[in-house]
Amino acid sequence: MNKIILTADGSNTLYNETIGEHYHSTHGALQESLHVFIDAGLKAAAAKFGDQELSVLEVGFGTGLNFILTLDYAVKEKLRVNYISLEVFPLTKEEFQSTGYDKYVAPEIWQALAASYPECINRELELLPNQSLKVVHTSLQEFKPLERYNLLYYDAFSVRHQPEMWTEEVIGHAASLLIPGGIFVTYAITGHLKRALKSFGFSIEKLPGAPGKREMLRATKL
């Protein structure tokens, strides 16, 4: 059972005892997800791809917070989103319900996901009109889809606790899953990561990080 941990902004995260790390920053789970994935990722992709359906790939579904906030924003802004998330350690229904994230989104958003979890694991579901979700119980290394994506949320555990997720080979595989012009966004920024993405044909942006981190990375596939 993952432990519930209260973070500095008043939102909860969970502690994964198998990996030995929290799913979100203890400086603020909600703040981090909004800053890194919604503000720096989703909003940039929405502005770039306009009226197209946004195809989002997330590496690390975790507590579902990034998806919940994505769905909430998409409904408000009338965006069409097809969301695929990879997760090696899916939460139980009870763990998911325990996060308390219902208070950060509109009731219909929470209800749509709560009613569909864990049925959405390995099965694509339309949670709301033009809003679909599929959580794939697999690793990024084993994920070999035919389609390519507009936006990639890279929310793997840190290199300290999950170094295999930050190798050049794995980053290259992730990079190959984006369309030209696609956006890769992550909370992390290292010289190794920047060099790897540049070598795979990405332009790199260093952005201010979420609370507790000086910088984060956004990259665009050329």
N, C-alpha and C positions, 0 to 999 in steps of 0.2 A: 504494500500500500504506500503510495506517495504521500508525503507529509505536506499539509497546508502551511504556508509561510506568509505572514503579513509583510508587505513591502512598504517602503518609505512614503509612497504617495497614497497609502490606504487601501490599495488593491492587493489581492492575493496572488501568489504563485504557488507552485508545487515543487517539492524537492524530490528529484529522482534518485533513489538510493542505489540503483544499479549503476548509474553513470557517476553519481557523486556530485551532482550539480543541480542548481535551480533552473526551471524552465525559462524564467524571465529575470531581469535585473532586480536585485533586492533594493536598488535605489528607486524603483517604481516600475512595476510590471505594466500598468496601463500607459504610463508616460512613454516607456520604451517602445511599445507596440505602435502607438500613435505616431511617434516621432520618426521611427525608422521605416516602418512598413506602410503606413497610411500616408503620412505627409511627404516622405521622400520617395516612396515607391508608387503606391496606387494613384495618387494625385498626378504625378508626373506621367504615368502611363495613360491615364484618362485624358490628359491634355494632349498627349502625342497621338493617340490612336482614335480620338474623337468618338464617333458613333459606332465604331466597330464593337463587336462582342470582345470583351477582354478575357483572354485565356491566361489564368494565373496558376503557376506551379509553386507550391510551397514545400521546402525541404524542412520537415519537422512540424507536424500539426500540433504536437504537444497538448496544451490545455485548450486549444481552439480559439484563443484570444485574437490572434491575427485574423482568422476567418470571420469571427463575430463582428469585429470592427470593420472589416472589408465589406461584409454583407450590409451592415448598417449604413455605411457611406454610399454603397452602390444603390440601395433602395432610395435614399434621400436624393441622390443626384441622377436617378433614372439611368444608371449604367447597367448593361447586360454583362454578367460575369459567369464564366465557367471556371470553377475552382477545383484544382486537383492538389491534394496534399499527401505527402509521404510520411509514414510514421512507423517506426520499428517497435515502439512501446506504446500501443494504444491504451488510453485511459479506460477504466471501467465506466459504466454509466454513472455509478455513485460518485466516482472521483470527478467526473465531468460536472455533475450537478453541484458539487461542493465548492466550485471555484468562486461563486458569488458574482460572476460576470453579467448576470441578468440586469444589474442596476446601471450598467453603462450603455445599454442600447435600448431601442424601442421594444416594448413587450412582444410584438409580433416577430421580431428578429430572434429573440431568445427562444420563444416558443417554437418557431420553425426548426431551429437546430436541436433543441432539447427533445422534440418529438421524433427527430431523425437520427439521433445518436444512441447506440452504435450501429444502427442499420446502414448508415452511409459508408461503413468500412467495407471496401472492395465492391461497392455498388454505387453507381451514380444516381443521385436523387435530385429532383427539382424541389427545392425547399420553398421557394416563392416564384412567381412568374419571372422568367428570364434569369433566375439565380439557381445555379446547380452546384453540387458538392459531391466529390468522391474522395474518401480517405483511403489510400492504398497502403495496405499493411506490408511494406517492403522497405528496403534500403534504397538510397539513391543509386548505389553501385549496381543493384539488380534491376533498376527501373529502365526499361527500354521501349518507350512509347513510339508510335508512328508520328504523332502530331508534335508540333512545336508551339511555343508559348510566347505571349507578349511581355510577361512580367514574371520574375522569379524572386520569391522571398527566400533568401538563404538563412534559415534560422536553426542551423545545426548547433549542438552543444559546442563549447569553446574548444580551441585547439589543445588546451591543457588536458581536457577530459575525453576528447574524441578526436585525436590527431588524424585518424584515418579519413575524416571528412574534409580535411584541409590540404590534402596532397595535390600536387599539380595534376595528376591523373583524374582525380575525382572532380576538381574544379573544372577541368577540361570537359568532362562528361556533362556537368551541369551547364556549362557555357554552350554546349552543342544543342541543348534543348530549347534555346531561345531563337526566335526569328530575327532576321536583320532588323535593327532598330529596337530590339527587345531590351528590357531594362533588368539588370541584376542588382539587387539591393540587400545589404547585410549590415548588422550592427558592428561587425569587426572591420579592422583595417590593419594590415601588416604589409611590410615590404614584399614578402613572398606572395601574398594574395594579389597585390597590385601588379607585380611582374608577371604572374601567371595569367591574369585576365588580359593584360596588354598583349601577351604572346598569342592569345586566342582571338585577337582582333577586337578588343574592347577599348573604348575611351574611358578614362577614369576620372571620377570626381571625388574629392575629399570634402565631406560635409560635417558641420558640427554634430557631435554625438549626442545621444540621449543623456540625461543626468547620470553622472558617474563615469562617463566616457568622453574623452576629448574630441574624438573624430569617429566618423563612420564612412562607409564606402557605397557609392552608387556608380555603376558602370553601364555603358550602352554599347550594344553590339553593332559594329560598323558594317 
